Amino acid sequence: MDKITLEEKGHVLLMGLNRPDKMNAFDVDMYIQLAEGLGKLNSSHNLRCGLIFAHGEHFTSGLDMAKWIEVFSSGRFPELGEGLCDPLGLDVNKQASKPLVIAVQGICYTIGLELMLAADVRVAASGTRFGQIEVKRGIYPVGGATIRLPRELGWGNAMRFLLTGDEITLEDAYRMGLVQEITAPGEQYQLALAIAERISEQAPLGVQASLRSARLAYNEGEEKAVSRLLPDLQPIMTSDDAREGIKSFLERRKARFKGC
C-alpha cells in the first residue's frame, strides 16, 4: 500500500499521508514518496497547487525514529533523485515551485509541524495538538523548525516551544500565525481544498512569481527581492494569461488562465 496517496482533482494534486494504523508515523519511505508527489506537482503543467493532508485520525505522530537512526547518523537526508522535490523545502534547488496548502488534525508532532512550516497556507481542525518535541527524545529538530519557527512566531515564542518540547495549543498556533484557518473536526480537508482550488483558479505564472518573490525576500533579503520585481514581471507581461487577465477585467467576466 502506498504510504502517500496521490490524486489529481482539477488543477490540484492531493497528497495524503497514508499510514493511519501507525498514526502516520513518518518513515523514510513516506519521505521519498512525498518527494515524488511534489516532483509530480512541480513538473506537470496541469497541476497548479498541492494539498497535503492525512488519512485517519491524526496527521502524524512524528518521525518513526527507528527508521531514521541510520539516516541521521549518516549526517544527511535521503538522496532525492532527478525530478523529486524536498518535502521540507530545505534544498532550494529541489524546492517545489508551486504553492502548497496543508490540512492537519489530531496529533501533529515533529516532522508534521515542519511540513506545516514548509507549506504556504495551513488549516487545522479544532483539537489539533502541535509539538516540536525532539529535545524530549535526546535530539533536536533538523527539518527546518529551528530556522522557520523564530521567523514565524518571533524569537521568544519559538524558543518557548523549541527548548521545552511543550505542546503548542491550537489557540496559540492561530494567534501567532502558525495556522491561518481553524475548522470543526473533519472539515479541515474541505476548507484546505477550497483554498487550493481558489489558488489554482488564478494566473499560474503570476502565482508562481508571487511565491518566488516572497521566498527570495524570506531567504535572501528584501533588497534582493526588490531588485527582481520588474525584471521578473517583464516576461509575464507578454504572456497569454496577462492578456486574458486584462481582457476579462474589461469584459467583466471570470478569467480563464492557461499558464502560458
N, C-alpha and C positions, 0 to 999 in steps of 0.2 A: 504494500500500500504506500502511495506517495505520502511523504511526510509534509510536503507543501502541495496543496491543490492549486491548480491554475484553471481559470475560466475567463473567457472574454465576454464582456457584456457591453455591447456597443463599442465605444472607444475606451472603455475602462478594463484593465486587467485585474482580476480578483485573485489575490494570493492568500491562501488560508493555511495557517499553522494546523497540522493535522496529526497530532499525537495526543488526542484527548484522554486516552486511558492512562497516560503518564503526566497529566496536567500540562501537556505541551512542553515538557522539559526539553530544552533546546540542545540537541546533539549536533555533531559535525555534519551529518547527512542533511539536517534541516538547513544549516547554514549554506551548504553547497546548493541545495535545491532552491532556496530563496534567491541566491545569486543567479541561478539560471533563470528564474522567473523575472527578476529585474533586468537581466540581459535581454529577455524577450520583449519586455516593455520598452527598453531603450532602442531596440533595433527595428521594431515594427512601425511602419508609417501609420497604420490604422489606429494604434494604441496611443492615447494622449495623456492618460493618468493612471496611476496604480493605486490599489486599495489593499492594504494588509489587514487581515483580521484573523480570528482564531475559531476553530471548531471546538465545541464543548463549553464547559462552564467557566474555564479560566483561559486568559490569554497565554501566559506561560509562568510556570513556577521558577523559571530562570535556567541557567546553564545546567546541563546534565554533566556535572563535574567529572565523573569517572571517564566520560568520553572525551574530555578536553585536557586531561592531565598531560598527555603526550604532546598535544599541540602547544600548550602554554610552556611546557618545558623546553620546546624547541626554539622558543623566542619569536615565533611568527605565526600569523594566521594561516589557515589552509590556502594553498595556492589556488588562485582562480584563473581558469583557462581563458582563452580568447573568447570575447563576447560576453563574458559573465561580469556582473556588477557587484561591487562591495555592498552587502546589506547594511553595514554600519556607516557607509559613506566616508570612511577614513582615508581611503586611497582616492585622491581627486582624479586620478587617471582612470579609475574604474567606478566612477560615480554615475548613477543613472541621471540622465539629463531631463527627465520628465517628473512632474510633481507626484508626491506620494501622500495619500491620506491614510490614517491608521485608526482602527476601531479596537478598543480594548475593553475587557471585562474581567471580573473576578480578581484573581491574583496576577499581578504584573511585576515580576521581580527581575533584577539584574539586566540581562540582555533585553528583556521586554521593555524596560524603561529606556535603554539605549537605542532600541529600534524606534521608539517614540521620538527620541531626540533627533534621530536621523531623518524622520519624516517631516512633512511640511505643515500638515493640519492634523490635529489629534482630537478624537472623540472618545469619551469614556462613559460607560454605564455607571449609574449610581451603585455604590457598594464596591467599586474597584479599589484594590489595595496596591499601592506602589511601594517598592523598596529597592534601594541600591545597597544590598546587604553584604557585599563581598568582604568588608572588614570583619564581619562576624564569622567568616569562613576561612580566615587566615590569609586572604589575598586582597587585591584592590581592583577596581573597575578598569578594564583595558579596552572597552568598546566605545569610548568617547565621552562617558559621563563626566570624567574629571575636567574635560575641556568645555563641554557644552552646558552642563548644569550651572557653572558660575556665570556664564553669559546669559542664560535663560532666566535664572532665578535671582541673580545677584550673589556676591561672594558669601556673605554671611548665611543666607538661606541655603546655598549649596553645601557649604561646609557643615551646617547643622545636620544634614542628612548623610553626606558622604562619610563623615568621620565617626558618626554614631551607628550608622546602619539602621536607624529608626525608620519606620514606615512614614510615607507622606500621605496624609489624608486626601481624599478627593477634593474636599473644600479648599485645602491649602494648594493643591495642584492647580485648581481653577483660578484661585486668587493670584497665584504667582505666574500664571500664563503657561504652565506646562500643558494644560488641557484647554482647548478652545470651546468645546461643547460638552454638556452633560445630558444624558438621556435616562429614561427609565430602563431598568434591566431588560435586555433583549432587543432594545430599539437602537442600540449604538451602530449596528451594521447598516441599517436602512438610512440613518442620517448621514453616516460617513459616505455611503454610496451616492446619496443625493448631492453631497458636496463634490465628490469626484466627478459625477456626471455634469454638474454645473461647470466645473473647471474644463471638462472636455468639450463643452459647447463653445468655449472661447477660441480665439485665433491661436492655433498651436505655436506658430512662430513667435507671437507676442508673449504667450505664457512661458515658453522655454527661455526667451530672452529676459523676461522679468525674473525668473528663477535664477538664471545665470548671473544677472547683475547683482541680485541680493546676496547670492553666495560669494561673489567676488568681494563685495563690501565686508561681509562677515569674516572671510578668510584672509583677505589681503589688505583690507582697509578701505575707507570711503574714498580717498583720493584716487586709488587705482580704479575703483568702480566708476567714479565721475569721469575719468579720462576715457572710458569706453562707452559712455551713454550714447552720444550722437554717432560715433563710428559704427556701433553695432545696430543702431536704428536704420542707418543708411541703406543697407541691402534689403531690409524688410520693407522699406517704402516702395520698392519695385515689385513686390510680390502680388500675386493674385488676391491673397487674403486682405492685404491693405486696401486694394481697390474695392473688394467686396465690402469691407468694413465701412468705407466712405459711402459706397452706393446704397447699402442697406440703411444707413443713417438718413440719407437724403430721401429714400423711399419709405421711410418709417416702417421697416419690417425687420424681422429677426435675420441676422446674418447667417450665411451658410458657408462656413470655413472649410477649406480642404487641406490646409497645412502646406501650402506652396505659394 
